[in-house]
Amino acid sequence: MRKSKQERKNEVFKAIGQIAAQKGFNNVTTKAVADILQVSQPAIYKYFKNRDELILYFLDNIEILLNNIIKTAEKEDNLYERIFKLINEHFKMVENNEVLPVMVFSDEIHIGDIQKKEKLQKIVFDYRQNIINLINDCPQNQVIADIILGSIIFNGLKWRLSNKSYSLSSRSEELAQTIYKLCITKKE
């Protein structure tokens, strides 16, 4: 049975992540994606004209995943639960798409390409703003949002460097409790 266009595109998204996580974004090509999916290179061209379209499609999907994390966390009533849900959902996403820590630190995804740079910049800045809005009742929410993002990025990188020897999402509660304490601590 033939796969639907969306099923094939989902496979492409995962293949791009796999290639980028193992070899870096410079090695994401239509041929590399075709090789992983065990299809011909022309089969990839049915969905994407070139490498740039592959990368932009990947970025679009990352944006959707990040927006879904925010929507999930917004459903929580209290500040601690929103912080916990944000961190936990993000860690689960990293465990399923390990390229995210690589992507954030990788200049190769956008160097020399203003369109990709602007797309990545929009994704990262919008996500930060969404976190600020999510923790709006936290004093100094902009600084706390930066701390959350830095903690997520660092923990994802540490997890990868330790060969994924533990559950990243198991670290969510401790980090959420620490962030929450920063939010409720009164300035002197």
RAJO-V277771 format. One record per backbone hydrogen bond with DSSP energy under -0.5 kcal/mol. NH is the residue of the N-H (numbers start at 1). CO is the residue of the C=O. If there is no record, write none. Layout:
# RAJO-V277771
nh=NH co=CO
nh=NH co=CO
This chain:
# RAJO-V277771
nh=8 co=4
nh=9 co=5
nh=10 co=6
nh=11 co=7
nh=12 co=8
nh=13 co=9
nh=14 co=10
nh=15 co=11
nh=16 co=12
nh=17 co=13
nh=18 co=14
nh=19 co=15
nh=20 co=16
nh=21 co=17
nh=22 co=18
nh=23 co=19
nh=24 co=19
nh=24 co=20
nh=27 co=24
nh=28 co=25
nh=29 co=27
nh=33 co=29
nh=34 co=30
nh=35 co=31
nh=36 co=32
nh=37 co=33
nh=38 co=34
nh=38 co=35
nh=39 co=34
nh=43 co=40
nh=44 co=40
nh=44 co=41
nh=45 co=41
nh=46 co=42
nh=47 co=44
nh=48 co=44
nh=54 co=50
nh=55 co=51
nh=56 co=52
nh=57 co=53
nh=58 co=54
nh=59 co=55
nh=60 co=56
nh=61 co=57
nh=62 co=58
nh=63 co=59
nh=64 co=60
nh=65 co=61
nh=66 co=62
nh=67 co=63
nh=68 co=64
nh=69 co=65
nh=70 co=66
nh=71 co=67
nh=72 co=68
nh=73 co=69
nh=74 co=70
nh=75 co=71
nh=75 co=72
nh=76 co=73
nh=82 co=78
nh=83 co=79
nh=84 co=80
nh=85 co=81
nh=86 co=82
nh=87 co=83
nh=88 co=84
nh=89 co=85
nh=90 co=86
nh=91 co=87
nh=92 co=88
nh=93 co=89
nh=94 co=90
nh=95 co=91
nh=96 co=92
nh=97 co=93
nh=100 co=97
nh=102 co=98
nh=103 co=99
nh=104 co=100
nh=105 co=101
nh=106 co=102
nh=106 co=103
nh=107 co=105
nh=110 co=107
nh=111 co=107
nh=113 co=110
nh=117 co=113
nh=118 co=114
nh=119 co=115
nh=120 co=116
nh=121 co=117
nh=122 co=118
nh=123 co=119
nh=124 co=120
nh=125 co=121
nh=126 co=122
nh=127 co=123
nh=128 co=124
nh=129 co=125
nh=130 co=126
nh=131 co=127
nh=132 co=128
nh=133 co=129
nh=134 co=130
nh=135 co=131
nh=136 co=133
nh=138 co=135
nh=139 co=137
nh=139 co=183
nh=141 co=138
nh=144 co=140
nh=145 co=141
nh=146 co=142
nh=147 co=143
nh=148 co=144
nh=149 co=145
nh=150 co=146
nh=151 co=147
nh=152 co=148
nh=153 co=149
nh=154 co=150
nh=155 co=151
nh=156 co=152
nh=157 co=153
nh=158 co=154
nh=159 co=155
nh=160 co=156
nh=161 co=157
nh=162 co=158
nh=163 co=160
nh=164 co=159
nh=165 co=162
nh=168 co=166
nh=170 co=167
nh=171 co=168
nh=172 co=169
nh=175 co=171
nh=176 co=172
nh=177 co=173
nh=178 co=174
nh=179 co=175
nh=180 co=176
nh=181 co=177
nh=182 co=178
nh=183 co=179
nh=184 co=180
nh=185 co=181
